[in-house]
Amino acid sequence: MEQLMEIVNMASKVLWDYILIFGLMGIGIFMTIKLKFPQFSRVFPALKKMISGIIKNEKPEDGKMSPFQALSTAVAAQVGTGNIVGVATAIASGGPGAAFWMLLAAFFGMATIFSEAVLAQKYREEKDGELVGGPAYYMKNGLKSKGLAKFFAITASVGLGVVGVMVQSNSIAGAVNSAFGVPVIFITILLALIVFKILIGGMGSIAKFSEKVVPIMAMMYILGSFAIIAFNISNLIPAIKSIFIGAFSPKAIGGGALGITIQQTIRFGLARGLFSNEAGLGSTPHSHAVADTSHPAEQGFVAMIGVFISTFLICLSTVMVNITSGSYNALISVSKMAESATIMTQNGFSSVYGNFGAMFLAICLSFFSLTTIVGWYFFAEANIKYLFSSKKSTLTMFKIISVLSLSVGTFANPTYIWQLVDLFTGLMALPNIITLFILSKEVKEILFDYDRCKEQGFIHWEYAHQNEESKDKKLKRLKGGLSTTIIE
């Protein structure tokens, strides 16, 4: 077993340290230039339109999600242990400057996730009255490569629906047991029952859960973090300075004593930034594929909001809590820093909230992990549908397998299952990056088509999966409210 895990660890290390950092950053930079920096001009108008849809309480058609539900499901998966433990590990091992590279990865990742979302929309399919889509579908229908699609679907099914849920349940069990002293067996039973109840309801249940829980969860953590930053406001400017100085000269802020090099700072910042927002991994397109929207580009804009929320709001909140509160200690040795990463944020919250700080963080971490379990399962199920069609017996069996994996995960060695998650998500990302590069021309054409439609005053797209009746219904709805379909 030890020998096998050494092989797994070595393979995932090679993937993330030498291939994926360059691949994911490379595709992000490439798509940013090709799409003419959509991060600056597309995100806030899309946010405005989405908020308008929420206020008007717009309902999606059966078998689809609303753009907000799709975003909530994507953010549910994006916001997990990586936003707290992963970010803390990045600044513990790479210094405060790692935060700069993490934000840079997120900036370019917004163009990557736009590309994933629009391709998932364009090449989605309809099975048994429900939409389904994701990288396996745009690899098969767009790239015309069934082999690559099948490879992705297998790695995504196992990586997200089996080992992925194991690592998240392990985090929940550890956090709740540590903060409240609840026995792991009770946590396991309750968690399994909650997750199974959500999953058995299908897409509709998952969408409703995500749109209700995710905004509350995110706001609770962000506001809790802002209170700590406000309490330590005198440290805010020095904290910001340490991030920018540490990004290019870690030794100037104690990196010399720690032995932190600029290579470490960049590596940890980029790797954790790319992992936390999942741009390019091929996970979030599964939810964006099923959004009920007028044009693929519109959901691409919404997808970029997810990266903004995950990294620029939640991950940055974790960074600032650790630095402004003083929980980041530049005098701790490197070896101990990595071990202290998991309790560093806890100390930051405890510095203001006292004993309640550890409980508050445990609650946030538990909800983050719970929503990630639900989101990752939904993504994995889309790939099970690709591999084995939409047979109810097959899907029910996969739900049971996921819940059993979740239960085993609460007792598993976290080091081992994290290594497995790193390996499988890395194997998912490789074919996805290749596909995004090859189909990049189509992404640009979709964006061009959207701008052309906008100039004409009529945002619309002919989805290949739609029958004539659904096309007529959509056309009537669009013509009846053109002003609601145009992003100003």
Secondary structure, DSSP 8 states (H G I E B T S, - for coil): -HHHHHHHHHHHHHIIIIIIHHHHHHHHHHHHHHTT-HHHHTHHHHHHHHHHHHHTT----TT-B-HHHHHHHHHHHHSSGGGTHHHHHHHHHH-TTHHHHHHHHHHHHHHHHHHHHHHHHHT-EEETTEEE-SHHHHHHHTS--HHHHHHHHHHHHHHHHTHHHHHHHHHHHHHHHHHH---HHHHHHHHHHHHHHHHHTHHHHHHHHHHHHHHHHHHHHHHHHHHHHHHTGGGHHHHHHHHHHHHH-GGGGTHHHHT--HHHHHHHHHHHHHHHH-TTTTSTHHHHTTB--SSHHHHHHHHHHHHIIIIIIIIHHHHHHHHHTT-S-TTS-HHHHHHHHHHHHHHHHHHHHTHHHHHHHHHHHHHHHHHHHHHHHHHHHHHHHHHHTT-HHHHHHHHHHHHHHHHHHTTS-HHHHHHHHHHHHHHHHHHHHHHHHHTHHHHHHHHHHHHHHHHHT------TT--HHHHHHHHHHHHH-GGGT---
